[in-house]
Amino acid sequence: MVAILEAARKQNKFWEVLELMFDTQHDWALHHKPQPDVFWGYLENSGYDVARIRQNMNDLAIKKVIKQDLADAQMLGADKTPTFFVNGKPLPSFGSQQLRTLVDAEVSANYQG
């Protein structure tokens, strides 16, 4: 799915395709299992240059970006989406209060004002 987005970026359509992904996610990502073939139908019906997106997905620059993103995520221990970090420290559990607590702790520990 990331390759589709990166290929859409080459057409200056990243945000539009991302929005389409979010709007249709209930159909192509059932039970957290992406089904790109289902999403291609949405792209085709929405008037995007699907042939060009498919071609650009094989661009070595896009593959390199994705490979680097995966390596960065592995190095940081980001194994789910979303993963939040504050000053390089991962949020131990998801939630707005947990994020606020981590931010407050980091501000207290690092801000001399």
N, C-alpha and C positions, 0 to 999 in steps of 0.2 A: 504494500500500500504506500510505503514511503517512496518507492521508486515512481509510482504514479504521480505523487505530489511533486517530486523533484522534476519530473518530466514536464508537468504542467507549469512549473515555475519558468521553464525555458520559453513558454508561450505567454508569460506574464499572467497566468491564470491560477497561480498557487492558491490564493485566498478563496477564489470562487470554487475551485475543486475541493478544497478543505471544507468549505461550508456545505457543499453537496455531500461530502463524506459524512459529516456530522448529521445532516438532515436525513440521510438514508441508512445510517449505521444499524438501525433496528432490523434491516433486511439483510445486510451483507455480513454482519458480525454476530450471528446468532451464538449465544453461549460463549462469547469471547473467542470465537473461532472465525477469523476473517475468511471470506469467500470472495476473492477479487473478481472472479468471473461474474458474479452477481452485480458488482459495482460497475463493471464495464458497460453493462446495459444502461445504467443511469447516465454514464458519461455520453454514450451514443445518443440517448434520447434528449440530452440537454444541449446538443449542438457543438460539443467540443471536437477538436481535430484529433480524434482517437488514433488514427493511423500515425500521426506525428508523435503523440504521446507514447504509443507503443515503440516507435522507432527510437525516441529519445531515452527511453528506459534502459536501453542497451549501451548508452553513452558511458565510456570509461570514467568520465569525470563524476557522473552520478553514482556509479558503483563505488568509486573511491570515497565520496562523501558518506555514503551509507556504511561502508566498512569502517571509516573513522568514527562515525557516530556510535556504532556497535562497540568498538574498542574503548571509546570514552566511557560509555555506559557501564561496561564490564569493569573498567578500572575504578570507577566511582562507586560501584555496587548498586547501580540503578537497575533494578530487575523488574520494575513495574511502572506503569504510567497511570497517574503522574508520580514522579518522585521529586521531592523538594529538598533543597539544601540551603542552609543558612551558614555563611562563613565556612563552607566546606563540610559542615556537619549535616548528615541526613536527618530528616524528620523521622522519628522512631515509629510513629503511627499516624495515620491520616486523620486530619480534622482541623478545623479553623482554630480551635482552642489550643491544640497541640502546636500548631504553627506559631500562634501568638506567644506561647510560653517559650518556645525555642528562640524566637526573635528577641523577646525581652531578656532572656538569659544571656544571649550574645551581646546585646547592647550594654547590659550591666557589666559584663566581663571585659568589654573592649572599649567602652566610651569613657573618657576621662573629661567630663565637662562640668 
